[in-house]
C-alpha cells in the first residue's frame, strides 16, 4: 500500500522534472549552436527534399482506462469512474515523401491508470455445499469507502501520416494522424475499503448477520486484495494523433513539443466466463477453505469493456538526415 501511494504521488513529479530537463538540455544546444546554421529553410522550402527524421519523445497527461459497466453493473452499482494519469515514451522514424508529407512509424511504451470508487451492495445466489445440510442461500456484500486502482502497461506500434508547414525559417507546425497496435505487457489492481457480508436462507427464512466469521459472514478490510487484470486481449488497435511545433536549430538537430491523443478502437476485455458459464463474481467464498476471493472489478461480471484513452503533452529531440543528391538548397 505504501509503495503504491508513493509511486502514484511521485510519478507526476518525476515526469515533470524529466520534461523540464529535456527542454533545458535542448535549449542549451540552441544557444551553443553556430548562428549560421539557425536559418534552415532547406528543410521545407526546397522543391523536393526527401528527409529522414528520427524523434525520441517523452509525454504525460491524462491516460485513463474508460471502463464500461455491464447491464448488471449499471443497475446494481453506484460506482464512479475516476480519471488516471500516465506517461508515454516513443521512438519514431519519419520519411518525407514530399516536402510537406511524410510516413511515420515506430515503437513506444505507455502507462495507463484509473480507479473506481463509491459505496454499493452486491448479491449472488449460491449453493451451500455443507456435508450435513445442503441448501441455497443469498450472499449479500456491502462495500463502504470502496476504491480500486488499476494500471495497464503497453507496448505500442504507431503508424501514421505526418504533415508539416513552415511558420518561420527554423520553426514548423507538424501533425500526425494514424493507427497503431498496443500490446498489454503488464497490469495491476488494488482494492481498498471495507466489506461486510451477510446471508439469507429462504428455505428456512434465516438471516445471518456479520458476526459469524467462521461461516464467512463478517466485516473485512480490503487493503490486501490485489492482483492482475487477467481478461484483457493481448493486442488491440488504437487511433493516434498529435500536433505541435518543431524547431530546427542546426542542420542535424531539432526539438519538438506538442499535444498527443490516442483512443483504443475496440474492446480490450475478453468475455471470459467461469465454470458455470458466467462472468466471475467480484467476491466469492469457498466453504471448504473458508477463504474469500476478490477477483478485481475489471475481471468481474460488472465490467464488459475497456477503451483506454490518452491526452497529454509531449516533448522530444529530433535528428534529421537529408539526401544531398536531391537537395537544391543553397550552401549545402
C-alpha beads as a LAMMPS data file, in Angstrom:
LAMMPS data file: protein, C-alpha beads

332 atoms
331 bonds

1 atom types
1 bond types

-500.0 500.0 xlo xhi
-500.0 500.0 ylo yhi
-500.0 500.0 zlo zhi

Masses

1 110.0

Atoms # bond

1 1 1 0.000 0.000 0.000
2 1 1 2.811 2.387 0.936
3 1 1 4.696 1.660 -2.290
4 1 1 1.565 2.202 -4.395
5 1 1 0.808 5.561 -2.765
6 1 1 4.418 6.661 -3.017
7 1 1 4.592 5.738 -6.717
8 1 1 1.274 7.407 -7.610
9 1 1 2.380 10.653 -5.922
10 1 1 5.971 10.813 -7.158
11 1 1 5.357 9.684 -10.766
12 1 1 3.857 13.027 -11.972
13 1 1 6.645 14.952 -10.189
14 1 1 9.384 12.841 -11.779
15 1 1 7.738 13.097 -15.203
16 1 1 7.585 16.894 -14.860
17 1 1 11.263 17.040 -13.896
18 1 1 12.204 14.899 -16.924
19 1 1 10.201 17.097 -19.294
20 1 1 11.761 20.303 -17.948
21 1 1 15.255 18.784 -18.074
22 1 1 14.751 17.743 -21.712
23 1 1 13.666 21.261 -22.645
24 1 1 16.650 22.752 -20.793
25 1 1 19.185 20.473 -22.464
26 1 1 17.683 21.080 -25.914
27 1 1 17.654 24.826 -25.310
28 1 1 21.329 24.786 -24.424
29 1 1 22.076 23.268 -27.851
30 1 1 20.261 26.162 -29.485
31 1 1 22.301 28.739 -27.572
32 1 1 25.555 26.923 -28.210
33 1 1 24.859 26.329 -31.908
34 1 1 26.517 28.183 -34.782
35 1 1 24.474 31.251 -35.799
36 1 1 24.975 30.383 -39.465
37 1 1 23.056 27.123 -39.028
38 1 1 19.925 28.531 -37.381
39 1 1 18.191 29.603 -40.608
40 1 1 17.454 26.219 -42.152
41 1 1 14.925 26.978 -44.879
42 1 1 16.244 23.987 -46.824
43 1 1 14.224 21.665 -44.599
44 1 1 10.885 22.657 -46.152
45 1 1 11.316 25.356 -48.761
46 1 1 13.327 23.457 -51.356
47 1 1 11.294 21.891 -54.152
48 1 1 11.847 18.263 -53.231
49 1 1 13.917 17.192 -50.244
50 1 1 13.423 13.607 -49.011
51 1 1 14.111 13.954 -45.294
52 1 1 14.681 11.218 -42.726
53 1 1 13.736 12.302 -39.212
54 1 1 14.178 10.276 -36.012
55 1 1 12.274 11.550 -32.966
56 1 1 12.675 10.456 -29.333
57 1 1 9.915 11.905 -27.155
58 1 1 8.533 11.745 -23.627
59 1 1 4.992 12.733 -22.690
60 1 1 2.485 12.611 -19.907
61 1 1 -1.075 13.540 -19.092
62 1 1 -4.494 12.001 -18.684
63 1 1 -4.206 8.327 -19.678
64 1 1 -7.249 6.538 -18.327
65 1 1 -8.956 3.178 -18.919
66 1 1 -12.566 4.275 -19.616
67 1 1 -14.309 1.084 -18.366
68 1 1 -17.874 0.294 -19.451
69 1 1 -20.164 -1.441 -16.947
70 1 1 -22.396 -4.384 -17.851
71 1 1 -26.178 -4.129 -17.547
72 1 1 -25.934 -5.704 -14.110
73 1 1 -23.217 -3.299 -13.128
74 1 1 -25.202 -0.268 -14.239
75 1 1 -28.340 -1.330 -12.360
76 1 1 -26.605 -2.639 -9.238
77 1 1 -23.661 -0.375 -8.622
78 1 1 -23.302 3.292 -7.852
79 1 1 -19.644 3.372 -8.747
80 1 1 -17.860 6.389 -10.140
81 1 1 -15.108 6.054 -12.720
82 1 1 -12.097 8.186 -11.801
83 1 1 -9.584 9.545 -14.276
84 1 1 -5.970 8.457 -14.140
85 1 1 -2.555 9.831 -15.055
86 1 1 0.002 8.144 -17.258
87 1 1 3.057 8.556 -19.425
88 1 1 4.225 7.907 -22.973
89 1 1 7.720 7.137 -24.264
90 1 1 8.242 6.903 -28.052
91 1 1 10.936 6.462 -30.696
92 1 1 9.602 7.358 -34.174
93 1 1 11.002 7.453 -37.705
94 1 1 9.519 9.698 -40.414
95 1 1 10.318 9.612 -44.115
96 1 1 9.083 12.676 -46.009
97 1 1 7.955 11.589 -49.456
98 1 1 7.161 15.229 -50.197
99 1 1 8.370 18.429 -48.584
100 1 1 5.015 18.667 -46.778
101 1 1 4.016 14.992 -46.282
102 1 1 5.731 12.019 -44.661
103 1 1 5.129 8.495 -43.378
104 1 1 5.783 7.812 -39.670
105 1 1 6.252 4.582 -37.713
106 1 1 7.970 3.443 -34.563
107 1 1 7.766 1.904 -31.094
108 1 1 6.513 3.170 -27.768
109 1 1 5.738 2.345 -24.168
110 1 1 2.701 3.705 -22.322
111 1 1 1.292 3.576 -18.804
112 1 1 -2.485 3.880 -18.261
113 1 1 -4.190 4.149 -14.897
114 1 1 -7.681 4.578 -13.490
115 1 1 -9.827 3.994 -10.450
116 1 1 -13.378 3.168 -9.416
117 1 1 -14.771 4.349 -6.113
118 1 1 -18.017 4.604 -4.181
119 1 1 -20.294 2.590 -1.912
120 1 1 -22.537 -0.190 -3.220
121 1 1 -24.138 -3.559 -2.489
122 1 1 -23.982 -6.815 -4.420
123 1 1 -25.937 -10.056 -4.095
124 1 1 -25.467 -13.517 -5.554
125 1 1 -27.485 -16.741 -5.242
126 1 1 -25.212 -19.581 -4.082
127 1 1 -25.302 -23.232 -3.076
128 1 1 -24.118 -24.147 0.406
129 1 1 -22.274 -27.446 -0.003
130 1 1 -22.190 -28.286 3.676
131 1 1 -21.840 -32.111 4.158
132 1 1 -24.787 -32.308 6.568
133 1 1 -27.126 -29.700 5.234
134 1 1 -27.107 -28.599 1.574
135 1 1 -29.248 -25.570 0.746
136 1 1 -29.369 -22.481 -1.424
137 1 1 -28.857 -19.018 0.007
138 1 1 -28.358 -15.365 -0.941
139 1 1 -24.978 -13.825 -0.178
140 1 1 -25.057 -10.042 0.297
141 1 1 -21.874 -7.957 0.059
142 1 1 -21.897 -4.333 1.206
143 1 1 -18.921 -2.154 0.256
144 1 1 -18.135 1.128 2.012
145 1 1 -15.301 3.553 1.262
146 1 1 -14.525 1.341 -1.717
147 1 1 -11.771 2.299 -4.138
148 1 1 -9.974 0.150 -6.669
149 1 1 -6.928 1.388 -8.563
150 1 1 -5.959 -0.167 -11.900
151 1 1 -2.884 0.149 -14.125
152 1 1 -2.057 -1.190 -17.595
153 1 1 1.402 -1.229 -19.209
154 1 1 1.505 -1.324 -23.018
155 1 1 3.986 -1.599 -25.848
156 1 1 2.724 0.346 -28.874
157 1 1 3.455 0.307 -32.612
158 1 1 2.081 3.533 -34.156
159 1 1 1.924 4.153 -37.920
160 1 1 0.619 7.373 -39.460
161 1 1 0.838 10.190 -41.989
162 1 1 2.738 13.313 -40.949
163 1 1 2.298 16.796 -42.416
164 1 1 4.368 19.941 -41.887
165 1 1 4.230 23.607 -42.858
166 1 1 6.694 26.422 -42.293
167 1 1 5.812 29.125 -39.755
168 1 1 9.180 30.906 -39.862
169 1 1 12.623 29.928 -41.149
170 1 1 13.500 27.337 -38.454
171 1 1 10.014 26.820 -36.965
172 1 1 7.459 24.385 -38.377
173 1 1 3.990 23.173 -37.469
174 1 1 3.783 19.379 -37.595
175 1 1 0.956 16.933 -37.116
176 1 1 0.447 13.157 -37.356
177 1 1 -2.716 11.078 -37.766
178 1 1 -2.814 7.293 -37.921
179 1 1 -3.457 3.918 -36.342
180 1 1 -1.473 1.583 -34.174
181 1 1 -1.367 -1.622 -32.183
182 1 1 -0.969 -1.816 -28.430
183 1 1 0.236 -4.927 -26.642
184 1 1 -0.515 -5.245 -22.940
185 1 1 2.645 -6.423 -21.182
186 1 1 1.577 -5.922 -17.557
187 1 1 -1.313 -4.947 -15.285
188 1 1 -2.173 -4.446 -11.636
189 1 1 -5.186 -3.652 -9.466
190 1 1 -5.618 -2.997 -5.767
191 1 1 -8.903 -2.797 -3.865
192 1 1 -9.291 -0.784 -0.669
193 1 1 -12.231 -0.249 1.641
194 1 1 -14.484 -2.221 3.960
195 1 1 -16.574 -5.268 3.020
196 1 1 -19.486 -6.549 5.112
197 1 1 -21.026 -9.928 4.217
198 1 1 -24.403 -11.298 5.329
199 1 1 -26.632 -14.126 4.127
200 1 1 -30.276 -15.132 3.812
201 1 1 -31.513 -18.738 3.552
202 1 1 -35.020 -18.533 2.017
203 1 1 -35.909 -22.184 2.729
204 1 1 -35.650 -21.535 6.449
205 1 1 -36.234 -17.767 6.464
206 1 1 -32.921 -17.326 8.271
207 1 1 -30.786 -14.186 8.247
208 1 1 -27.096 -14.419 9.145
209 1 1 -25.633 -11.176 10.414
210 1 1 -21.930 -10.246 10.044
211 1 1 -20.945 -11.832 13.350
212 1 1 -20.217 -15.365 12.139
213 1 1 -16.672 -15.206 10.709
214 1 1 -16.364 -18.998 10.824
215 1 1 -19.070 -19.123 8.131
216 1 1 -17.697 -16.194 6.141
217 1 1 -20.141 -13.571 7.431
218 1 1 -18.185 -10.717 8.963
219 1 1 -16.536 -7.355 8.298
220 1 1 -13.340 -7.313 6.261
221 1 1 -10.834 -4.611 5.394
222 1 1 -9.795 -4.896 1.758
223 1 1 -6.337 -3.337 1.870
224 1 1 -4.657 -6.595 0.913
225 1 1 -6.755 -7.528 -2.133
226 1 1 -4.668 -7.078 -5.272
227 1 1 -3.727 -8.931 -8.412
228 1 1 -3.514 -8.785 -12.204
229 1 1 -6.142 -7.911 -14.793
230 1 1 -6.440 -11.313 -16.435
231 1 1 -9.182 -10.921 -19.048
232 1 1 -7.707 -8.394 -21.490
233 1 1 -6.866 -9.061 -25.134
234 1 1 -3.096 -9.153 -25.623
235 1 1 -3.318 -6.957 -28.759
236 1 1 -5.768 -4.235 -29.804
237 1 1 -5.887 -1.239 -32.159
238 1 1 -5.959 2.457 -31.384
239 1 1 -6.264 5.812 -33.175
240 1 1 -3.362 8.223 -32.747
241 1 1 -2.958 11.949 -33.356
242 1 1 -0.528 14.626 -32.314
243 1 1 0.149 18.223 -33.263
244 1 1 2.930 20.543 -32.246
245 1 1 5.823 22.804 -33.209
246 1 1 9.246 21.729 -34.425
247 1 1 12.306 23.979 -34.161
248 1 1 15.307 23.057 -36.339
249 1 1 18.266 24.739 -34.644
250 1 1 21.015 23.016 -36.676
251 1 1 21.090 21.043 -39.873
252 1 1 21.026 17.870 -37.797
253 1 1 19.264 18.606 -34.503
254 1 1 15.824 19.899 -33.612
255 1 1 13.270 19.920 -30.816
256 1 1 9.574 19.050 -30.944
257 1 1 6.810 19.889 -28.465
258 1 1 3.058 19.420 -28.711
259 1 1 -0.099 17.561 -27.748
260 1 1 -0.888 13.878 -28.286
261 1 1 -4.126 11.876 -28.353
262 1 1 -4.970 8.170 -28.612
263 1 1 -8.118 6.085 -28.300
264 1 1 -8.429 2.290 -28.327
265 1 1 -10.993 1.489 -31.020
266 1 1 -12.031 -1.994 -29.948
267 1 1 -12.888 -3.539 -26.618
268 1 1 -9.747 -4.578 -24.736
269 1 1 -11.644 -7.011 -22.443
270 1 1 -12.295 -10.640 -23.367
271 1 1 -15.705 -12.114 -22.389
272 1 1 -14.182 -14.724 -20.054
273 1 1 -16.561 -16.901 -18.015
274 1 1 -16.271 -19.223 -15.019
275 1 1 -17.208 -22.910 -14.804
276 1 1 -20.896 -22.004 -14.561
277 1 1 -20.735 -20.080 -17.845
278 1 1 -20.950 -16.661 -16.171
279 1 1 -18.515 -13.818 -15.700
280 1 1 -16.743 -14.161 -12.325
281 1 1 -18.261 -12.589 -9.234
282 1 1 -16.420 -9.650 -7.704
283 1 1 -16.235 -11.520 -4.379
284 1 1 -16.675 -15.262 -3.838
285 1 1 -16.332 -17.507 -0.780
286 1 1 -15.021 -21.067 -0.674
287 1 1 -16.831 -23.026 2.047
288 1 1 -14.190 -25.759 2.027
289 1 1 -11.180 -23.492 2.600
290 1 1 -13.096 -20.706 4.396
291 1 1 -11.337 -18.203 2.133
292 1 1 -12.598 -15.140 0.308
293 1 1 -11.506 -14.396 -3.268
294 1 1 -11.584 -10.861 -4.659
295 1 1 -11.337 -11.032 -8.454
296 1 1 -10.960 -7.315 -9.284
297 1 1 -13.581 -5.062 -10.840
298 1 1 -12.371 -5.389 -14.446
299 1 1 -12.120 -9.187 -14.151
300 1 1 -15.637 -9.423 -12.717
301 1 1 -19.164 -9.526 -14.163
302 1 1 -19.556 -5.765 -13.683
303 1 1 -17.215 -4.564 -16.475
304 1 1 -17.734 -5.553 -20.097
305 1 1 -15.401 -3.205 -21.990
306 1 1 -12.241 -1.127 -21.740
307 1 1 -11.293 1.624 -24.188
308 1 1 -8.024 3.175 -22.920
309 1 1 -7.849 6.872 -23.761
310 1 1 -4.870 9.253 -23.618
311 1 1 -4.451 13.004 -23.926
312 1 1 -1.306 14.829 -22.871
313 1 1 1.774 16.910 -23.612
314 1 1 4.971 15.591 -25.168
315 1 1 8.447 16.952 -25.916
316 1 1 11.185 15.355 -27.940
317 1 1 14.530 15.690 -29.680
318 1 1 14.812 15.104 -33.448
319 1 1 17.720 14.039 -35.645
320 1 1 17.364 14.944 -39.332
321 1 1 19.104 13.317 -42.302
322 1 1 18.877 14.796 -45.821
323 1 1 19.638 13.433 -49.269
324 1 1 22.226 15.882 -50.702
325 1 1 21.867 14.476 -54.214
326 1 1 18.239 15.653 -54.397
327 1 1 18.626 18.853 -52.383
328 1 1 18.661 22.041 -54.450
329 1 1 19.121 24.357 -51.478
330 1 1 21.983 26.845 -51.315
331 1 1 25.154 26.489 -49.244
332 1 1 24.603 22.797 -48.522

Bonds

1 1 1 2
2 1 2 3
3 1 3 4
4 1 4 5
5 1 5 6
6 1 6 7
7 1 7 8
8 1 8 9
9 1 9 10
10 1 10 11
11 1 11 12
12 1 12 13
13 1 13 14
14 1 14 15
15 1 15 16
16 1 16 17
17 1 17 18
18 1 18 19
19 1 19 20
20 1 20 21
21 1 21 22
22 1 22 23
23 1 23 24
24 1 24 25
25 1 25 26
26 1 26 27
27 1 27 28
28 1 28 29
29 1 29 30
30 1 30 31
31 1 31 32
32 1 32 33
33 1 33 34
34 1 34 35
35 1 35 36
36 1 36 37
37 1 37 38
38 1 38 39
39 1 39 40
40 1 40 41
41 1 41 42
42 1 42 43
43 1 43 44
44 1 44 45
45 1 45 46
46 1 46 47
47 1 47 48
48 1 48 49
49 1 49 50
50 1 50 51
51 1 51 52
52 1 52 53
53 1 53 54
54 1 54 55
55 1 55 56
56 1 56 57
57 1 57 58
58 1 58 59
59 1 59 60
60 1 60 61
61 1 61 62
62 1 62 63
63 1 63 64
64 1 64 65
65 1 65 66
66 1 66 67
67 1 67 68
68 1 68 69
69 1 69 70
70 1 70 71
71 1 71 72
72 1 72 73
73 1 73 74
74 1 74 75
75 1 75 76
76 1 76 77
77 1 77 78
78 1 78 79
79 1 79 80
80 1 80 81
81 1 81 82
82 1 82 83
83 1 83 84
84 1 84 85
85 1 85 86
86 1 86 87
87 1 87 88
88 1 88 89
89 1 89 90
90 1 90 91
91 1 91 92
92 1 92 93
93 1 93 94
94 1 94 95
95 1 95 96
96 1 96 97
97 1 97 98
98 1 98 99
99 1 99 100
100 1 100 101
101 1 101 102
102 1 102 103
103 1 103 104
104 1 104 105
105 1 105 106
106 1 106 107
107 1 107 108
108 1 108 109
109 1 109 110
110 1 110 111
111 1 111 112
112 1 112 113
113 1 113 114
114 1 114 115
115 1 115 116
116 1 116 117
117 1 117 118
118 1 118 119
119 1 119 120
120 1 120 121
121 1 121 122
122 1 122 123
123 1 123 124
124 1 124 125
125 1 125 126
126 1 126 127
127 1 127 128
128 1 128 129
129 1 129 130
130 1 130 131
131 1 131 132
132 1 132 133
133 1 133 134
134 1 134 135
135 1 135 136
136 1 136 137
137 1 137 138
138 1 138 139
139 1 139 140
140 1 140 141
141 1 141 142
142 1 142 143
143 1 143 144
144 1 144 145
145 1 145 146
146 1 146 147
147 1 147 148
148 1 148 149
149 1 149 150
150 1 150 151
151 1 151 152
152 1 152 153
153 1 153 154
154 1 154 155
155 1 155 156
156 1 156 157
157 1 157 158
158 1 158 159
159 1 159 160
160 1 160 161
161 1 161 162
162 1 162 163
163 1 163 164
164 1 164 165
165 1 165 166
166 1 166 167
167 1 167 168
168 1 168 169
169 1 169 170
170 1 170 171
171 1 171 172
172 1 172 173
173 1 173 174
174 1 174 175
175 1 175 176
176 1 176 177
177 1 177 178
178 1 178 179
179 1 179 180
180 1 180 181
181 1 181 182
182 1 182 183
183 1 183 184
184 1 184 185
185 1 185 186
186 1 186 187
187 1 187 188
188 1 188 189
189 1 189 190
190 1 190 191
191 1 191 192
192 1 192 193
193 1 193 194
194 1 194 195
195 1 195 196
196 1 196 197
197 1 197 198
198 1 198 199
199 1 199 200
200 1 200 201
201 1 201 202
202 1 202 203
203 1 203 204
204 1 204 205
205 1 205 206
206 1 206 207
207 1 207 208
208 1 208 209
209 1 209 210
210 1 210 211
211 1 211 212
212 1 212 213
213 1 213 214
214 1 214 215
215 1 215 216
216 1 216 217
217 1 217 218
218 1 218 219
219 1 219 220
220 1 220 221
221 1 221 222
222 1 222 223
223 1 223 224
224 1 224 225
225 1 225 226
226 1 226 227
227 1 227 228
228 1 228 229
229 1 229 230
230 1 230 231
231 1 231 232
232 1 232 233
233 1 233 234
234 1 234 235
235 1 235 236
236 1 236 237
237 1 237 238
238 1 238 239
239 1 239 240
240 1 240 241
241 1 241 242
242 1 242 243
243 1 243 244
244 1 244 245
245 1 245 246
246 1 246 247
247 1 247 248
248 1 248 249
249 1 249 250
250 1 250 251
251 1 251 252
252 1 252 253
253 1 253 254
254 1 254 255
255 1 255 256
256 1 256 257
257 1 257 258
258 1 258 259
259 1 259 260
260 1 260 261
261 1 261 262
262 1 262 263
263 1 263 264
264 1 264 265
265 1 265 266
266 1 266 267
267 1 267 268
268 1 268 269
269 1 269 270
270 1 270 271
271 1 271 272
272 1 272 273
273 1 273 274
274 1 274 275
275 1 275 276
276 1 276 277
277 1 277 278
278 1 278 279
279 1 279 280
280 1 280 281
281 1 281 282
282 1 282 283
283 1 283 284
284 1 284 285
285 1 285 286
286 1 286 287
287 1 287 288
288 1 288 289
289 1 289 290
290 1 290 291
291 1 291 292
292 1 292 293
293 1 293 294
294 1 294 295
295 1 295 296
296 1 296 297
297 1 297 298
298 1 298 299
299 1 299 300
300 1 300 301
301 1 301 302
302 1 302 303
303 1 303 304
304 1 304 305
305 1 305 306
306 1 306 307
307 1 307 308
308 1 308 309
309 1 309 310
310 1 310 311
311 1 311 312
312 1 312 313
313 1 313 314
314 1 314 315
315 1 315 316
316 1 316 317
317 1 317 318
318 1 318 319
319 1 319 320
320 1 320 321
321 1 321 322
322 1 322 323
323 1 323 324
324 1 324 325
325 1 325 326
326 1 326 327
327 1 327 328
328 1 328 329
329 1 329 330
330 1 330 331
331 1 331 332
